[in-house]
Amino acid sequence: MYSEKKSVLQLVSLLVAHKIRRAIVCAGSRSSPLAQTLAACPNIETYPCVDERSGAFEAIGLMQATGEPVAICVTSGSALMDASPAVAEACYQELPLVVLSADRPAAWIDQRDGQTMRQAGALQNMVRCSVDLPGQDGPEEEWHRNRLINMALAAARGPVPGPVHINVPLTEPLFAFTARELPKERVLEVMRSSAFHLPEQQYREVAAEWQKAQRVLLICGQMRPHELDKDLLASFAGRVVPVFEHLANLDDAGRRMPCMDRADLFAGEGSENLHKYAPQLVITLGGHIISKRLKKYLRSLDTLSHWHVSADGAVADTFLHLTRVFATTASAFLRFLQGLDQGDGGDQPAQGEPGEADRGDQAGQAGQAQAGRRHQECQPGRTRREVDADFVRAWSQASQRLRATLARAEFSFTDPMLVREFFRHMPPYAGLHLANSSVVRHAQFWDLPEGTQVFCNRGINGIDGSLSAALGNAEALARTNTPLFCLIGDLSFFYDQNALWRTRLPENLRILLFNNREGNIFRTLGLSSPYLRSHIAGASELRAAGLCKASGIQYLCAETRDAFTRLLPDFIHAQGITLFEVVTEALPDAAASRKLNALLV
């Protein structure tokens, strides 16, 4: 049975119509009409949760792994703000998080009534759309609610995905669950075209710049698994130098073409080849990159041009040399470049009358062929772009040398080397969540198994929510019996321990906890202070055994190299959710990180 609240029935009906299949439902009384209706709906899978911050990051993990929108339902008052860190993460990762907040009637806001605050618009700086539903019932109010809900759900999907907020004022009584079915609601569908075209003059200018650029870096930031066609990327083999980290989910493509497949392993700034083989053009796709070395190097080049590809046309001048922004998807832009590189018009559609690009892909494809002929006629005799083969060879060989150097690094019982040993035994085609701070940086040193799906919260790079997001990754991958390994440090783990506050935990989740009793990255940054451990690095003596016992999680622990080697197979092949705590020492861990970084110079 569903709640009898008309606003709730309308909302859930439209969630189903817009194909939102999953919802995190947080505990609360004001939100009980929403919780009851979501849980009773056969078309929506619900995940109960207590902590809103953790639940919202769980939704992040589900979206990272599935690419589909996820709703989170929270009660009134501060519960909404508890979800805000994950809303910010969804904003910068461009993930379609749908925040549903129950609210008190507008008449009681600011009247010192319990659990009331100004919820409408509270997240407006971080969401694509924020709507406050009418609290009254009547034909006009129902029409208004329908329009607002449709508008918000459409905004979550695009043209650039992102979080949205739907605030739902609810009057008492709250607990009447008598409705037997959801109403049939009007669905407003927004039609968009994926075609990418440029005005004639811009096309000529871009084509001319591309033809002149003999040294091109194609930097791929964080992307979801399978977001970019690896065969499409491989078509540029020998023509550009792709640069990426594990977070781009392109490691398998890197085995098939010359590339720099670890941006963070970039040779030191003093290398002669960095100046001899400096790029002329950098093209950026996807989200964030981790490497500070690469950013510093590219910012130092006086003659560099930077093209940024962003579906929403956002200006991101990461390297201080931005010259063009292309408002399209990464795949559409690579197809466009592919056409330019072959000496034709690329994926350039005919411009036609206003709105023509929005009439469907079939018309757009016909226009592309026409435009290709038109641009060939406009530019007779244009030759295939020349490439500096020494540039491609220098960058790809540098990557190979760095990997070979690191492979000879001696094993020690320290976090960075333990990550290497884990990757050597990790099964292929598994999921991997890398927690922020030290762990994600340690991972960049080493090769991943074939087919690894990599996830990380690199939208705003906070440590909050890494474990919760990993839990969401695991829930999504459980459908295909794919294990999800979460590599996480002690500070991030204990900060987010409420992720394990669940009545149901995914059986395929494996947590590898590196516990050196502080946030060790502060030591690798060269920070010197008498208050380093106590006031800056968040030192503690916490251990995970008690938490695992309380949560029903299998627990393993290693405090020596021999114990780690002996227990690692048990952890990897465990049946059911398992946590493996590896206890190391902060000073040796920091020294190992500095030593590995020194090998790259």
C-alpha positions in Angstrom: 0.0 0.0 0.0 1.1 3.5 -0.8 0.7 6.8 1.1 -2.5 8.7 0.4 -0.5 12.0 -0.1 -1.2 13.2 -3.7 2.2 14.9 -4.0 4.0 11.7 -2.9 2.0 9.6 -5.4 2.7 12.0 -8.2 6.4 12.1 -7.4 6.9 8.3 -7.2 4.8 7.7 -10.3 7.1 10.1 -12.3 10.2 8.6 -10.8 9.1 5.3 -12.4 8.1 7.0 -15.6 11.6 8.6 -15.9 13.2 5.1 -15.3 14.7 5.8 -11.9 15.1 2.3 -10.6 17.0 2.7 -7.3 16.5 4.8 -4.2 18.4 5.2 -0.9 15.7 5.6 1.8 17.0 7.2 5.1 15.2 6.9 8.4 12.7 9.6 9.6 9.1 10.3 10.4 8.3 13.4 8.2 9.6 11.4 5.2 7.6 8.2 6.1 5.0 8.8 3.3 7.8 8.9 0.8 9.6 6.0 2.4 6.5 3.8 2.5 5.6 4.6 -1.2 9.1 4.0 -2.5 9.6 0.8 -0.6 6.2 -0.5 -1.7 6.8 0.3 -5.4 7.8 -2.8 -7.3 9.6 -0.8 -10.0 12.1 0.8 -7.6 14.7 -1.1 -5.6 15.3 0.6 -2.2 18.3 0.5 0.1 17.5 1.4 3.7 20.0 3.7 5.5 20.3 5.7 8.7 23.1 8.2 8.1 22.2 10.6 5.3 25.8 11.5 4.5 26.7 7.9 4.1 23.5 7.1 2.2 24.1 9.9 -0.3 27.6 8.6 -1.0 26.2 5.1 -1.4 24.1 6.6 -4.1 27.3 8.1 -5.7 28.8 4.6 -5.8 25.7 3.1 -7.4 25.7 5.8 -10.1 29.5 5.4 -10.7 28.9 1.7 -11.4 25.6 1.8 -13.4 25.6 5.3 -15.0 21.9 5.6 -14.0 20.2 8.1 -11.8 19.6 7.2 -8.1 17.2 8.9 -5.7 17.9 9.5 -2.0 15.0 10.2 0.4 15.7 12.2 3.5 13.5 13.6 6.3 13.1 17.2 7.3 15.6 19.5 9.0 19.3 19.0 9.2 19.0 15.6 7.4 19.1 17.5 4.1 22.3 19.2 4.9 23.9 15.9 6.0 23.5 14.8 2.3 25.2 17.9 1.0 28.8 16.7 0.8 27.7 13.9 -1.6 25.6 16.4 -3.6 28.7 18.5 -4.1 30.6 15.3 -5.2 27.8 14.5 -7.7 27.9 18.0 -9.0 31.6 17.8 -9.9 31.4 14.2 -11.1 28.3 15.0 -13.2 26.2 12.3 -11.6 22.4 12.4 -11.7 21.6 12.2 -8.0 17.9 13.0 -7.2 17.5 14.4 -3.7 14.0 14.0 -2.3 13.5 15.9 1.0 10.4 15.8 3.1 9.6 19.2 4.6 7.2 20.8 7.1 4.4 23.0 5.8 5.7 26.5 4.7 3.6 28.2 7.4 5.8 26.6 10.1 9.2 27.5 8.7 11.1 29.9 11.1 8.4 29.5 13.8 10.6 27.5 16.2 8.8 24.3 15.4 10.9 21.1 15.6 13.1 19.9 12.7 12.3 22.9 10.5 14.7 25.0 8.4 14.7 26.8 5.1 15.0 23.7 2.9 13.7 25.1 -0.4 16.8 26.2 -2.3 19.2 25.0 0.4 21.3 23.1 -2.2 20.9 25.6 -5.1 24.6 26.3 -5.6 25.3 22.6 -6.2 22.3 21.3 -8.2 21.1 21.5 -11.8 17.6 22.2 -10.7 15.8 22.9 -7.3 12.0 22.8 -7.0 9.7 23.2 -4.0 6.4 21.4 -4.6 3.1 23.1 -3.8 1.7 21.7 -0.5 -2.0 22.2 -1.3 -4.1 19.9 -3.4 -6.3 21.0 -6.3 -6.3 20.7 -10.1 -3.9 23.7 -10.6 -1.6 22.5 -7.8 -1.4 19.0 -9.2 -0.7 20.4 -12.7 2.0 22.6 -11.2 3.6 19.7 -9.3 3.6 17.6 -12.4 5.5 20.2 -14.3 8.0 20.9 -11.6 8.8 17.2 -11.0 9.2 16.6 -14.8 11.5 19.6 -15.1 13.7 18.4 -12.2 14.0 14.8 -13.4 14.8 15.9 -17.0 17.5 18.2 -15.6 19.1 15.3 -13.7 19.9 13.5 -17.0 21.2 16.4 -19.0 22.3 17.6 -21.4 25.0 17.3 -18.7 24.0 15.0 -15.9 24.0 16.3 -12.3 22.2 16.4 -9.0 18.7 17.9 -8.5 16.6 18.7 -5.4 12.9 18.1 -5.0 11.5 19.5 -1.7 8.2 18.0 -0.6 6.2 19.8 2.1 4.0 17.3 3.9 1.2 18.0 6.4 0.0 15.7 9.1 -1.4 13.1 9.3 1.6 11.3 7.8 0.9 7.7 8.4 -2.2 6.9 6.3 -1.1 4.3 3.8 -4.3 3.4 2.0 -3.6 4.1 -1.7 -3.5 0.9 -3.8 -1.9 2.2 -6.9 0.1 5.0 -8.4 -1.7 7.6 -10.6 -0.9 7.8 -14.3 1.0 11.1 -14.7 1.8 13.2 -17.7 5.5 12.7 -18.7 7.3 15.6 -20.3 10.1 14.2 -22.5 13.0 16.5 -23.5 14.5 15.5 -26.9 18.2 16.1 -27.5 20.6 15.4 -30.4 24.1 14.1 -29.9 25.2 15.8 -33.2 28.3 18.0 -33.0 28.9 20.7 -35.6 30.8 24.0 -35.8 30.0 27.1 -37.9 31.9 27.3 -41.1 34.6 29.8 -40.0 35.2 28.0 -36.7 35.5 24.7 -38.5 38.1 26.1 -40.8 40.1 27.5 -37.9 40.0 24.3 -35.9 41.0 22.2 -38.9 43.9 24.5 -39.6 45.2 24.3 -36.0 44.8 20.6 -36.0 46.8 20.2 -39.3 49.7 22.3 -37.8 49.9 20.4 -34.5 52.5 17.7 -34.9 52.9 17.1 -31.1 49.5 16.4 -29.5 48.8 15.1 -25.9 45.3 13.7 -25.4 44.8 13.8 -21.6 41.9 11.7 -20.4 40.7 12.5 -16.9 38.3 10.4 -14.7 35.7 8.5 -16.6 33.2 5.8 -15.8 34.0 2.3 -17.0 33.1 1.9 -20.7 32.3 5.7 -21.0 34.8 6.0 -23.9 35.1 3.5 -26.8 38.6 2.0 -26.5 38.6 1.1 -30.2 37.9 4.8 -31.0 40.8 5.8 -28.9 43.0 3.2 -30.4 42.3 4.6 -33.9 44.7 7.5 -32.9 47.6 5.2 -32.2 50.8 6.8 -33.3 49.0 10.1 -34.1 48.7 11.5 -30.6 50.0 10.6 -27.2 47.2 9.6 -24.9 47.9 10.4 -21.2 45.8 8.9 -18.5 45.6 7.5 -15.0 43.8 4.5 -13.6 40.7 6.6 -13.0 40.2 7.1 -16.8 39.4 3.3 -17.0 41.5 3.1 -20.1 44.3 0.8 -18.9 43.3 -2.0 -21.4 43.5 0.5 -24.3 47.0 1.5 -23.1 48.2 -2.0 -23.7 47.3 -1.6 -27.4 48.9 1.7 -28.3 51.9 4.0 -27.5 50.8 6.2 -24.5 51.8 7.6 -21.1 49.5 5.4 -19.1 50.3 6.9 -15.7 50.0 10.7 -15.6 51.4 10.7 -12.0 54.5 8.9 -13.2 55.6 11.8 -15.3 59.3 12.2 -15.3 60.8 15.0 -13.1 60.8 18.6 -14.3 64.5 18.5 -14.9 64.4 15.9 -17.7 65.9 17.1 -20.9 63.3 15.4 -23.0 60.5 17.4 -21.4 61.8 20.5 -23.1 63.0 18.8 -26.3 59.6 17.0 -26.9 57.2 19.5 -25.4 53.6 19.3 -26.8 52.2 22.0 -29.0 48.6 21.1 -28.4 46.9 19.5 -25.3 43.3 18.1 -25.6 41.5 17.2 -22.3 38.6 14.8 -22.0 36.7 13.6 -19.0 37.1 14.8 -15.4 39.9 15.4 -12.9 43.5 14.1 -13.1 45.5 13.5 -10.0 49.1 14.3 -11.1 50.5 17.6 -9.8 53.7 17.0 -11.8 51.9 17.0 -15.1 49.9 20.1 -14.2 53.0 22.0 -13.1 54.9 21.0 -16.3 52.1 22.0 -18.7 51.6 25.3 -16.9 55.3 26.1 -17.5 55.1 25.8 -21.3 54.8 29.3 -23.0 53.7 28.1 -26.4 51.1 25.5 -25.5 47.5 25.6 -26.8 44.8 23.8 -24.8 41.5 22.5 -26.1 39.0 21.4 -23.5 36.0 19.1 -24.3 33.1 19.5 -21.9 29.5 18.6 -22.6 28.2 21.7 -20.8 30.9 24.0 -22.4 32.3 24.8 -18.9 35.6 26.7 -19.0 38.3 24.7 -17.1 41.6 26.4 -17.7 43.6 23.8 -15.7 46.9 24.4 -17.4 46.7 28.2 -17.8 46.8 27.9 -21.7 43.1 27.3 -22.6 42.3 28.5 -26.1 39.1 26.5 -27.1 36.2 24.8 -25.4 34.2 22.3 -27.3 30.7 21.7 -25.9 30.2 18.1 -26.8 30.9 14.6 -25.5 34.3 12.9 -25.5 33.3 10.3 -28.0 31.6 12.8 -30.4 34.7 15.0 -30.3 37.1 12.0 -31.0 34.9 11.0 -34.0 35.2 14.6 -35.2 39.0 14.6 -34.9 39.1 11.2 -36.5 37.5 12.7 -39.6 39.9 15.7 -39.6 42.9 13.3 -39.2 41.7 11.4 -42.3 41.5 14.6 -44.3 37.7 14.8 -44.6 35.0 16.8 -42.9 34.7 14.5 -39.9 31.5 14.3 -38.0 30.5 17.8 -39.1 26.7 17.9 -39.6 24.9 20.3 -41.9 23.8 23.4 -39.9 20.5 23.8 -41.8 17.6 25.7 -40.2 17.5 26.5 -36.5 16.5 23.5 -34.4 17.4 21.0 -37.2 20.0 19.3 -34.9 17.2 18.4 -32.5 15.1 16.4 -35.0 16.8 13.1 -34.3 20.0 11.3 -35.1 18.9 10.0 -38.5 18.7 13.6 -39.9 21.9 14.5 -38.2 23.7 11.5 -39.9 22.5 12.6 -43.3 23.7 16.1 -42.6 27.1 14.8 -41.6 27.7 13.1 -44.9 26.6 16.3 -46.7 28.9 18.4 -44.6 31.8 16.1 -45.2 31.5 16.6 -48.9 31.1 20.3 -48.5 34.3 20.7 -46.4 36.3 18.5 -48.8 35.2 20.9 -51.6 36.1 23.9 -49.5 39.6 22.6 -48.7 40.9 20.9 -51.9 44.3 19.1 -51.7 44.4 19.1 -47.9 46.9 16.4 -46.8 46.9 14.1 -43.8 48.3 15.7 -40.6 52.0 15.3 -40.1 53.1 13.8 -36.8 56.4 14.2 -35.0 57.2 10.5 -34.6 60.1 11.3 -32.2 57.6 13.0 -29.9 55.3 10.0 -29.8 58.2 7.6 -29.3 59.9 9.7 -26.5 56.7 10.0 -24.4 55.7 6.3 -24.8 59.2 5.1 -24.1 59.5 7.3 -21.0 56.3 5.6 -19.7 57.8 2.1 -20.3 61.1 3.1 -18.6 59.3 4.4 -15.6 57.2 1.2 -15.3 60.3 -1.0 -15.6 62.1 1.1 -13.0 59.3 0.7 -10.5 59.0 -3.0 -11.2 62.5 -3.4 -9.8 61.6 -1.6 -6.5 62.3 -3.9 -3.5 59.3 -5.1 -1.5 58.9 -3.7 2.0 56.1 -3.9 4.5 54.8 -0.5 3.7 51.5 0.8 2.2 52.8 1.6 -1.3 54.4 -1.8 -1.8 51.5 -3.7 -0.3 49.3 -2.1 -2.9 51.6 -3.5 -5.5 51.4 -7.0 -4.0 47.6 -6.8 -3.9 47.3 -5.8 -7.5 49.5 -8.7 -8.5 47.0 -11.1 -6.9 43.8 -9.3 -7.6 41.5 -11.1 -10.1 40.9 -9.6 -13.5 37.6 -8.0 -14.4 36.9 -7.0 -10.8 35.7 -3.6 -9.4 38.2 -1.4 -7.5 37.3 1.6 -5.4 40.4 3.8 -4.5 39.9 6.0 -1.5 41.1 9.5 -1.7 44.4 10.8 -0.3 47.4 8.4 -0.1 45.7 5.2 -1.5 44.7 6.6 -4.9 48.3 8.0 -5.3 49.9 4.7 -4.3 47.8 2.9 -6.9 49.2 5.0 -9.8 52.6 3.4 -9.4 51.5 -0.1 -10.4 49.8 -2.0 -13.2 46.2 -3.1 -12.7 44.8 -6.5 -13.8 43.0 -6.7 -17.1 39.5 -5.4 -17.2 39.6 -3.7 -13.8 36.7 -1.2 -13.3 38.0 1.8 -11.3 36.0 4.1 -9.1 37.0 7.0 -6.9 35.4 10.2 -5.5 37.5 12.7 -7.5 34.8 15.4 -7.9 36.0 17.4 -4.9 38.6 14.8 -3.7 37.3 14.6 -0.1 37.9 11.6 2.1 34.3 11.6 3.3 32.2 9.0 1.7 34.8 6.7 0.2 33.6 3.6 2.0 30.0 4.5 1.4 30.6 5.0 -2.3 32.4 1.6 -2.4 29.4 0.0 -0.8 27.2 1.5 -3.6 29.7 0.2 -6.2 29.5 -3.2 -4.7 25.7 -3.2 -4.7 25.6 -2.4 -8.4 28.2 -5.0 -9.3 26.6 -7.7 -7.2 24.1 -8.3 -10.0 26.9 -9.7 -12.1 28.7 -11.5 -9.2 31.6 -9.1 -9.6 33.8 -8.5 -6.5 34.4 -5.0 -5.4 37.7 -4.3 -3.7 37.9 -1.1 -1.6 41.5 0.1 -0.8 41.3 2.7 2.0 43.4 4.3 4.6 42.5 4.5 8.3 41.5 8.2 8.4 39.1 7.8 5.6 37.7 4.5 6.9 37.0 5.5 10.4 35.6 8.9 9.2 33.0 7.0 7.1 32.4 3.9 9.4 28.7 4.6 9.3 28.7 3.1 5.9 28.6 -0.3 7.7 25.6 0.8 9.7 23.2 -1.3 7.6 20.8 -4.1 8.1 22.1 -5.5 4.7 25.6 -5.4 3.4 26.7 -6.5 -0.1 28.4 -9.9 0.1 30.8 -9.0 -2.7 32.5 -6.2 -0.9 36.1 -6.7 0.2 37.8 -3.9 2.2 41.6 -3.6 2.3 42.3 -1.2 5.2 45.8 0.3 5.5 46.1 1.4 9.1 49.2 3.4 10.0 47.3 5.3 12.7 47.3 8.7 10.9 46.7 10.6 7.7 50.2 9.7 6.3 50.0 11.9 3.2 50.9 14.9 5.3 54.4 13.4 5.9 55.0 12.9 2.2 54.1 16.6 1.5 57.2 17.7 3.6 55.1 19.2 6.4 57.1 19.7 9.6 55.3 20.6 12.8 55.4 19.5 16.4 51.6 19.2 16.1 51.7 17.0 12.9 50.2 13.8 14.4 47.9 15.4 16.9 46.4 18.4 15.2 47.0 17.9 11.4 47.3 14.2 10.6 44.3 13.0 12.7 46.3 10.4 14.7 44.4 7.7 16.6 44.9 4.2 17.8 41.6 2.9 16.4 41.4 -0.7 15.1 38.6 -2.2 13.0 38.2 -5.6 14.8 35.4 -4.4 17.1 33.5 -2.7 14.3 33.6 -5.8 12.2 32.4 -8.0 15.0 29.4 -5.6 15.6 28.6 -5.5 11.9 29.0 -9.2 11.2 31.9 -8.7 8.9 34.7 -11.3 8.5 37.9 -9.8 9.8 41.6 -10.6 8.9 44.6 -8.7 10.3 48.3 -8.6 9.3 51.0 -6.8 11.2 54.0 -8.4 9.4 55.0 -9.1 5.8 54.6 -12.9 6.3 51.1 -12.6 7.7 50.1 -10.3 4.8 51.4 -12.8 2.2 49.7 -15.7 4.0 46.3 -14.1 4.5 46.1 -12.3 1.1 44.6 -15.3 -0.8 42.0 -15.8 1.9 41.0 -12.2 1.6 40.7 -12.2 -2.2 38.8 -15.4 -2.4 36.6 -15.0 0.8 33.0 -15.8 0.8 30.9 -12.9 2.1 31.9 -9.4 3.0 35.4 -9.3 4.4 37.8 -6.7 5.9 41.6 -7.2 5.9 43.3 -4.7 8.2 47.0 -4.2 7.5 48.8 -2.4 10.3 52.0 -0.6 9.3 54.1 2.2 10.6 53.8 5.9 9.5 57.5 6.8 9.2 58.5 3.8 6.9 55.3 4.3 4.9 56.2 7.9 4.2 59.8 7.0 3.4 58.7 4.4 0.9 56.4 7.0 -0.9 59.3 9.4 -1.1 61.6 6.7 -2.4 59.2 5.7 -5.2 58.7 9.3 -6.2 62.5 9.8 -6.3 62.8 6.9 -8.8 60.7 8.9 -11.3 63.1 11.9 -11.5 
